[in-house]
Amino acid sequence: MFQVLGSSWALLLGIFMLMIGNGLQGTLLGLRGDLEGFSTLEMSVVMSGYFVGFLGASRLAPEMIRRVGHVRVFAALGSTISAVLILYPALTEPWAWTIGRIVIGFCFCGVYITAESWLNDAASNENRGKALSLYLIAQMAGIILAQYILVLSDVSGFIIFIIPSVLVSMAFAPILLSIRPTPAFASTKPLSIRKLITASPLAAMGTFILGGVFSAQFGMSAVYGTKQGLSVGQISLMVSAVYTAALILQYPIGWISDRMDRRILIIALSGIGGVGALAAFAGGGNYWLIIIGAAMVGGTSNPLYALVIAYTNDYLDREDMAAASGGLLFINGLGAITGPLILGWMMDTIGPGGFWIFIAVLMIFLTAYGLYRMTRRRSRSIPGDSVAYSPISASATPVAAEVAQEVYLDAEAEAHNS
């Protein structure tokens, strides 16, 4: 672990600062949009834009890097992020914010792909899993800290938009001054959606559903909080509860998943997340039930994404595992794009409680579908056979997903050789 920190501390520090900026702008727009008089449906379109850009960059950014190099792409996208963050308060129109979110989603995905390729280049087969774990911790910690910075600022002013812009700009300094500029880069062609669905219908459905749940957490939590009448501090605590629970439970859930039928764990976790969402809805605005519900949803849905990828690998040939990550990311992206749009309509129709109903329906449906799939075929996962789970965020790029698959393959090979 210390060896990884010694070789990659600058990169991890930069990612930590980038995630503070990204975590700030996500929650901030939800709060500021309410002050500007944006409707729930308008905000849902704005929030969906991030995932449109993110999904587009997951396909286009690798080609950009191959053409002009890591450093140029990194610098260009970082400068664009800083500029858009400053423009948000200057152009307070839904259409302008939607375009800004698409651009920022594209740029953040490109920046992550570049940084993750550096991280993968610096890691060895022996410590790649540890590097990925530290990367995930840096991401989650940045989002959590961002929520507390938000409490100390005035969301109606201009300064709060300058803070993430400055953080994003500063994040590039330690990375560009200490990382080799031209790591090896390759992108695997995604496995076809048809083959993924055939290999594991549960994994394909789970990935799509979790895209909707994640986009609700990352994009619409602050919108829900403002409609529910929560203060800035209460909203920040609610959002941080989502990611704190995810960070704490990621590794215990991974340990358990390698020692039991993964389908049972997928069913249990999605059921727990659904119950948590229903409890928050039934609480009728009780703040502590909202916090508990947010923690239950975040603590189950985020580790579920990594669990679904590990489960998918149980039904794939070794040569298809790396390619599967691209297909799963595409399915996840479709769910993330449509999620805020449906959620915005539900919150307009039902009220703020539609936020929890939306999440509960998705999680309970995944539970029911998992139970159905258990009646259709036997599991291929053998408890204790190998350490197959690899930590990965629901906002992963193709590079991070492929690194996770490499960790899986390395662990599987080590288990078979021992």
Summary of the structure (lengths in Angstrom):
residues: 418
radius of gyration: 20.1
end to end distance: 22.7
largest distance: 62.1
contacts: 1613
relative contact order: 0.15
helix: 81%
strand: 0%
